[in-house]
Amino acid sequence: MPKILILYTGGTIGMLPSAQGYVPAAGFAQRLAERLGHQAASDLPTWDLIERERLIDSADLQPADWLGIAQELVRHWEAYDGFVVLHGTDTLAYTASALSFMLRGLDKPVILTGAQIPLCELRNDALDNLLTSLMIAGHYPVPEVCVCFHGQLLRGNRTVKRDSMALAAFASPNFPPLGEIGIQVRLREALLLAPGTPDFQLPTFDPEAVTLLPVYPGLSVRVLEALLDSDAVRALLLLSYGAGNPPAGHQALMQRLERASADGIVVVNLTQCLQGRVQQGAYATGAALNRIGVVPGADLTREAAFAKLHCLLGAGFGPVQVREQLPQPWCGECT
């Protein structure tokens, strides 16, 4: 019988009501056992559950939490056949992306899931998401970091949160689902990464190293100046229009971006669109970024680009190496 480790980090799935609203709560293993009952549990893979010492609402997530989660998984890697990470939905896609870059060459599943409605409520999606994740982790050959949510199995570093209210909270806009779980489990094995030899990279993160700037009509260069007013900033995600178009006619803004790039800050261009990719030379406005050394982010999600930059910088890569490595696919994160 496969043996699975469930790592509970917090999030809606295990929250309880309070006078201030839902809050993270310890004791999830007991609440889960009460919901399952002995008969139902006998049909599942064998599992253990560990609660992190600091349970969080995922809106409070810091890059250091990625390291803590990864360290916990690595510590138990040899003892289990698969892993399920219970996580809040708000930043789940960031964590899934970060884990995919820290835990490469996997030979067993790491499945992230959570809930829109906590387990404590009579009607919830928590139990189905957790049970499905357990079954996938225990019985299917999925050697990568995935998100399992509302009947879909998605590549972790291709996942985005698309809906704050629907149970189908997550999507993979630029890559097909790895699997669909309805009456039957349909796994698209041809899309899965090949099993490898685990290569665990556990960098130390500086939370201020990466920042983001969405472009919008009327964007002032003073906003960019404020974002870059710290020696800790080493990378900037520029969230531009459409196929990667900035306000190229805004000379002060473009000059400040050029100066940042020349000073060793890695500037990466991503589209604000949910679907599609950056084509930095398709329009003259986008081509202006090529001239000043901005890295086109292809079809990376914002979450994947943000996490990959943190992992590259945390591993000690310099600006030239980061610019080279960011567009290179490590584990299926970009095309």
Sequence and secondary structure as in RCSB ss.txt:
>XXXX:A:sequence
MPKILILYTGGTIGMLPSAQGYVPAAGFAQRLAERLGHQAASDLPTWDLIERERLIDSADLQPADWLGIAQELVR
HWEAYDGFVVLHGTDTLAYTASALSFMLRGLDKPVILTGAQIPLCELRNDALDNLLTSLMIAGHYPVPEVCVCFH
GQLLRGNRTVKRDSMALAAFASPNFPPLGEIGIQVRLREALLLAPGTPDFQLPTFDPEAVTLLPVYPGLSVRVLE
ALLDSDAVRALLLLSYGAGNPPAGHQALMQRLERASADGIVVVNLTQCLQGRVQQGAYATGAALNRIGVVPGADL
TREAAFAKLHCLLGAGFGPVQVREQLPQPWCGECT
>XXXX:A:secstr
  EEEEEEEESGGG B  TTS B  S HHHHHHHHHHHHHHTTS EEEEEEEEEEE GGG  HHHHHHHHHHHHH
TGGG SEEEEE  STTHHHHHHHHHHHEES SS EEEE  SS TTSSS SHHHHHHHHHHHHHHS   SEEEEET
TEEEEGGG EE  SSSS  EE TTS  SEEESSSEEE GGGS      EE      TTSEEEEE  TT  HHHHH
HHT STT  EEEEEEBTTTB  TT HHHHHHHHHHHHTT EEEEEESSSS    TTSSHHHHHHHHTT EE TT 
 HHHHHHHHHHHHHTT  HHHHHHHTTS SSSS  
